[in-house]
Amino acid sequence: MMRKKTSLRPVLVSGAAMVTVLAGMTGPAQAAENYGQYSQFAARSAGQHWADGQAAGQWTWKPLSATTSEISWGDPKKWPPSYAEKFVHDGGWLMLDGWRDNGTYYSVRVTKEQIGDAKCGNLRTLATSGRQHYVKWDIPAAGYCLKAWGTITEESSGKVVDFGHTQIWTPPAACSNRYLGAQTCIKQWESWWDNQGSPGKPIARRLERDQYIARGRGMAFKIQQYYPKSWQSEARSYWNW
């Protein structure tokens, strides 16, 4: 989710997996792709994305267990950062638990979640408590929308921030960037809202962007930010550590 302006921010984190159905085949169906194959969630993986001829950011996944991994985002010149988002693979979902920063932990818990089609229509309730459903683990053949509302609690102080997060996930498709050429990507569009600094007030938009996640490569293959300002970056290198 990559939200570095403050400690309470949306996650860059950040994909899901397409079930391929071959009509008319009598043999076994092809196995579904999954979010891990694109994001590199379970590997000690890393990458850099560039903008304006220089490194604009770096990320690393750090697996903590067979089901849990944390991703750090930050300035490669000031590595490692204090910030890391914690995700848990739970059945058919990747769940966002929260993130650590400034010597404390910020837990994310929902009060309402909805799921719908790729235009955010036909919405139905998904959950009313617990961790945030961030992305489907197996990538479906059709895009889908996730809407979440809830609270972020700073564990060291008990301070609470209200948030809203809308995502649209798109199935695998061709993608490319200037450094690494043609790839296959899943796309995440997200809009993050919160009331940090104004407790009890309505939430306000903080971030809107697209992120492309490349199969077998990882996060931030391409980022197109729309709000708070127009900005783009592209991955230039990936590696394992």
N, C-alpha and C positions, 0 to 999 in steps of 0.2 A: 504493500500500500504506500509506501514512500511519502511521509508527511513530515518534513523536517523543520518547519518554521518554529514550532513549539513542541513541548512534550506531549501535548494532547492534540493529536492530528490524525488524519485518515491514513490507512495503510497502503503502501504501493504493492505489496504484495502483492501478492499478490498472485489464473487459467482453470480448465476442466477437461473432458474427453469424449470423442465422437464414436458412437456405436455404428459400425459399418454393416449394412444389411445388403447382401448380394442377391437380388431377386432372381428366382429360378434356379439357384444352386441347390444341389442335393447333398453336397458335402458339408462339413462343419463350418459354421459361421466364423469369420475372422474375429479375433479378440479385440475388444474395445481398447481404444487408446485412453490414457488417463492423464490427469493433471501433473503427476510426478514426472512423466516422460517429457513434458514440456518445460516445467519450472525447474527441474533438478532438485526438488524438495528434499529427497533422501540422500543426497550426495554432498560432500564438502566442496561445493561448487561456488564459482565467483564470476564476476564480469564487470566491465566498465562501459559506460555509455558516454558519448562525446557530443558536444555542441559548440559551435563557433570555433572549431579547430583545437579544442582542448577538452580534457576529461571533465565532464559535468557531474559525474557521480560514480559510485562503486557499490556493489552489493555482494554479500556472501551468505550462503546457507550454511548453518551449523546444526547437523542432526544431534538431537539430545537423547533419542531412543528410537525404537522401531516405528513409532507412531508420531513422534513429536520433533519439530525442527524450528529453529529461529533464524530469521533473516535480518541482517543488518544493512542499513543504507547510510551512506555518508560521503564525505570528501576524501578521495584517495590520498590527499596530502596530509590528512589528519586522521590516519587510520591506526587503530580501530576506533570506531565511534562508540559512545555509551549507549546508543539506541539500537534495540533489536525487537522485532515483532515475533510473537510465539504462536505457532500454528499446530493444530492437532488433527491427524487423520483419524476420523471416527466413522467407520462403516462407509457409506456412500458419499461422505462429505469431508471437506477440509474446513476446520473450524478455527476462527480467530479467538484466542484466549485473551490477548492483550499485548502490552509491550513494556520493556524496561527502559528507563532513561533517568538521568539526574539522581542516580543512587536509589531509585525506588521503582515500584511496579505499578502499571496502570491496567486494571482489569476491565475488560469489555463484557457487558452483559446486556442482552436484549430484553425489551419489554413487548415487542411485537415484530414479527417478520412475516413477509409475504413473498410468494413466488408466482410468476406469471410468464406470459409469452415474451418474445423478443422485443415487442413494442410496449411492454409493461401493461398489457391488457390481460383480462381473465385472471386477475389476482386472487389468490386464496391464502389463508393463514398457514404459515409453515411452523411457527413456534411463538411462544409468549414468554419464554424465559431461557436462561442458559447462555452458552457461548454463541457468537455470531456464526451462522452458516455463511461461509465466505465463497465457496465454489464447489460444484459437484465434482467428485473425484473422477468418475468415468464420464468422458465427454459425450454428451448426447448429440444426435444428428441435427437437432434444431437449437437455435439460440434461446436463451431464457433470461428473465429479469429477476433480480433479488432486491427487495426493499427491507431495510432494517432500521429500527428505532430503539434507543436504549440509553444506557449510562456508562460513563467511563469514571472509575473511582481511583483516585490517587491513594495508594495504600498507606503511604507515610503520613498523610494528613487527614484522610477521609473526605477530601474535597471531591465533589461530583460534578461532572459536565454531562449535559444531554447531547446526544448526537443523532443524526440521520444519515443513512448511507444507501444509495441506489447504485446497482451494478447491472450491466447487460453483458452477458458472455456470449461470444459468437464462435461457432464450430471452426475446425481447422480450415485454412485457406492459404493460397499463395501469398507470400509477403517478401519484401526485399529491403535492403538498405545499402548505402553507398560503400560501406566497408566490407560487408560479408555476403553481399549478393542475394540470390534467391534462396528462400527457406520456406518452411510451412509453419504458420503461426495460429494460435488462438488469440482472440482479442477481448480485452476487458475495457468497457467504458464505465467510468465511475464518477459519481458526484457525492462529495462529502460535505456535511453540514454539522455545525455544533454551536454551542453558546459559551465557549470558553471566554472568561473575562467578564461575562454578564450572566451570572447564575440566576436561574429562574426566568430569564428572558427567552423569547423565541430563538430557535436555532437559525443560523445564517450560513449561506454557502461559503465554503472555504477553498474548494478545489473541484475542478472538472477536467477530465482528460481521458484519452485513449492510451492503453498500453498493449503492445504486441509481445507475446511470449513465444519464443521459437522452439520447435521440437528438437530435443537433444542438445539444445544450447542453453536456454534459460531465460531469465527475466530481462525486461527492458530492451528487447531487440529494437523496438522503436517506441518512443513516447511522444504523443502530441498533446500538449496541455492547452486548454482553452480558457481556463480561469484559475487564478486571478489575472493572468496575462497569457498571451499567446507565446508558446515556446516549444521547441522540438529538440529531441536528442536521439542518437542512434548508437546501438552497441558496436563497439570496435573490437573487443577481445573477450574471450571466455576461457576459464581454466579451472582445474581442480587444485585444492590445497590440502 
